[in-house]
Amino acid sequence: MAKKKKIKKRKTKVKKKPLKIKKKKKIKKKTSKIRKKKNLKKKKKSLKSSLKTKKKLKKNKLKKQKRFKKIFKLKKKKLKKKKSKKKKIKKIKTIQKPSFLEKLKEKVYEYFRRLKIKFLIYLEKLKIKQTKRDIQNLERLLKQEQKFFEKKERDREKFRLQLVKDIKLEERKKIYQLKDHLWKVGDRFAVIRQRYQEYRQKIREKQLEELEVRRKSREEARAILEAEKAENALKQKLVERLERFSRNMKSIVFQINKRYITKKRSPLRFIDNISESGECLIRNDDAPTDKDYLILLYVEGEDVTQRLKNPICLDDKTDIGNAKNFQPKDIFEASDYIIDRLAIMFDKERKLKK
């Protein structure tokens, strides 16, 4: 309906507004035809929309009618059920009218039932009374026992106090008797006191001697600890001095085992004993002991101080036991020397195999 109203308004606007274009009559006729066609299309659309709305309204009405019919039917069914129930109840009442004997039986049954309940209640009350009496008797017995135990404890305490008093009296008598004897033995006590003082003096002197010994041992222990610390520091310096050479030797062994050694030949092995004995060596993996080495790196000297001053030695046993000295700066020269000696050894082995 709203769409229809809008279309009417548009028509009125077209009628009110006159055309201001001043052209020939043929052009006016063409424009009027186009407008008519457009108006016809709009009318068709409005009619279609109105038809759709009417159909929807009809459908809604039909749905409502169906709902009302269903509700009406349900209400009818409920009323019928209620009426049928009422009729059945009336029939049952008319049929089942109790007789006089039945009423009498029911009354007698109820009477005996009540009597039974009263009797049970009476029995329960008797039980409760009996339990109360038992509890009271138990409480009396407990109180009597408690009094008896308290009396026993009091008697024991009295007996103990009496014993203590008797012992004290006996001890006093003994003391008085001993005093009489002590006056006679006074000279002996003087000698004993003198000996006791001498014994205490000797113990004090021994304690002082032990303290002096302990003080001296502590000082010696401190001196030993300081010497050990100094020696450990020197050892650490020596380890730092040889550590660069050991790293180069280790990398050389790794590279040779990775690239240049055949499958049949046993690989080389690097053993690092710098922290223990100040030595590191290269040997064959199948060698029985560390003495069967190929190249040995060490520092000559009996003490750590001498080793720090002396140059680093490389002992070569690949061809003939030759020792060569290197300074700590000459790391690369030492590594070149090791590589050359090992290369010469591998060449000789290959020639022997051929």
Disulfide bonds with the S-S distance in Angstrom:
none
